[in-house]
Amino acid sequence: MNILIAGCSRTGAKLAGELSREGHDVSVVDPMVSSQSLLPDDYTGYFTTGILIDEDVLRNAGIENCDAVAAVSDNDNINIMVSQVAKTIFGIGTVVASLQDSAREEKFGSLITTVCPTNVAASSIKGYLLRQDAGRVTLGSSTLDIRLMPVPDHLVGYRAKEIEAGKGEAILGVFRAGQGLVLCADDQQLLMETDMLAVVKIVD
């Protein structure tokens, strides 16, 4: 895929590196030339300097040939504007905006595809603190430990059934917002940052 990443934040740089490593054609645009230093050494894509909401800058970065755009600067307002420009002016079908402010994520989530790292982190930490992410089931003479774990960054974009679990474990399915548990065998969607993997292990 041809993918444009608007904002070479730490998130943007990591995303660019992973997508580039997987063979995608990646173009990163950021207002600061110094941000290029955040990109990993093996990044093979392009880097453009300029104002993120400037249409000419986005054209120079290759947006007209892109299949998808990720707006991941450290400024929520900029990410919202970039997303709107990408969708309405350039007709990009797949546009994702990172919004740190959960209130903005609530407000704009119905208009554009958003990911709120604040919500994702808070939900994961709460689960670990309260141990609401684990349970045990007894089947016959065996006891199964079932726990939920956040999808690791490097597995986002894969299908649950493609993942190899740890020794003595198996991936049962995916907990997805609005759908509940989706079994691996039935899951055709790609894993997202907001998903939780249901991992099963025989403990007794």
N, C-alpha and C positions, 0 to 999 in steps of 0.2 A: 504494500500500500504506500501511497504518497501521503505523508502526514506532516502538517505544520504545527509546531509547538510555539505558542505565543507566550514568552516569558521564560527566561533562563534562570528561574529560581532553583533552589536545590531540588524541588520536585520536578521541575521541567528538565533539568540537566540529567537527573536519574532516569526519567522517562525516555528522554532522547537517547541516552546510552543503551538502554535495554531494547528499544525498538530498532535502533541501528544495528545492534548485535544480532537481532533476529532477521536481518535482511531487508527491513523496510527502508524506503527512501525518506529521510527525515530532514526537515528544514526548521531551524530554530531562529526566532527573531527576538531581540531584546534591545531596550534603549541604551544599555551600557555595554561597551565593547569589553570591559573587564569581566563581565559575567561569563564570557566564553571560557574563562579559566575553570569554571565549575564542571564543564563537560569532561567526561572520562577520556583517557588517552586513546582508547580504541574507537571513539566516535568518528564515523566516516561521512556524516551528513554535512549540511550547509549551515552557515551562521550569518545572519544579517543584522545590522544595527539600525535602529530607527524607532520612531514612536509606534506603539503597538496598534493604535486605532487609526493610523494613517493608511488610507486605501492604497496609495502608491508604494508605501513600504511593504505592505502585505503582498502586493503584486510582485515586487522585486524578490520577495521571499518565496514566491511560487505558489501562492494560494489558489490561483486559477486552475492549477493542475492537481490540486490535492483532493484526496478522497475523504479526509477527516482533519479536524482542527481541535487542538486542546489548548484552552486558555488557562494558563497556570502561573501567572505572575503573582507577586505578593500583594496585589491590589485587587480586591473584589470588584470594585466599580469598573476597572479596566477590563477584567475578565468578562464581565457581563456585556460591556460594549463590544469587545472583540467578538464574542459569540453572536451577538445580534448582527454585526457587520458581515460575519462569515456566512450566516444563514440567509439574511435578507438581500444583501448586495451581491455576494458571490455564489449563492445557492448551494453551499456545502451541506450535504445531508447529515453527516455525523459530526456534531459539535459538542464538546464537553467543557464545562467551566468549573474550575476549582473555586469554592467559596468558603472562606474561613468562618464567616459570620453565619451562624445557624439561622438567624432571623431572615437574612437575605436568601439563604438556601430555601427556606420555607416559602418566601414570597415569589421567587423566580423559578422554583423547581417545576412549576406547571408550564412554564414558557420555554425553558431551555433545559438540556440535560446537565445536572449539576452533581458534583461530589463535594461533600463537606468533611474535610479531614478532622475538624473539631468533633463532629458527631461520631465519626468512625472511631476515633481514638477514645472518646469518653465512653462509648458503648463497650468497647473491648476491655478497657481498664475496669469498668464497673463489673463486668462479667467475671474477671479474674478475682477482684476483691471480694465479691459476694458469693463466688463459686456457683453462680447460676448457670454456668456453662458446662456443668458436669452432672452425671447421674449414673446409677447402676441398675442393671436388670439381671435377674436370675432366670436362666433357661435350663431346665433339668438340673444337672449337677454343675453347670458352669455359670460363673458370674461375669457379666460383660460391663465394662466401663465405657460409657458413651460421653464424649466431651465435645464441646464446640470450640473451634479455634478460628481466628481471623485468617483470611486467605493471604499467604505470604506474597509480598510484592512481585516476586519473580514468577508466580503462578497465575497472576491476573491475566485473563485472555485465553486461558486453557479451559478445557472441559473437565469436570470433576472426575469422570471415568478415565481420563488420560493420566491421572496423578498416581504415582506409586507411593503408598503409605509406608510408614516406618516398619521395622521388623516387628511382627506379631500384631500389626494393626491393619485395619481396612477402612477405606472411606465409604461410609454408609450413604451419604447424600449431602445436600447443600440446604442450609436455612437461608431463604431469600425473602426480603421484605415484601409483604403483600401476598406471598405464596406459601409460607411455612416451609416444611421439609419437602424437598424434591429429591427422590432417589436417584442415585448415580445413573442407573440404567435408563431412566426416563428423562434425564436432563440433557437438553440439546443446546442450552444457552452457555455462553462463555462466562467464566467466573469474573466477578466484579469485586472491587475493593470492599464493598459493603456486605458481601456474602460472608457466611460463616460455614466452615466445613464441619460436618458431623463425623467424628472419628471413633471407631469401635475397637476395643481391645479386650481379649480374654484375660482376666486377672486371677481367676481361681477355677 
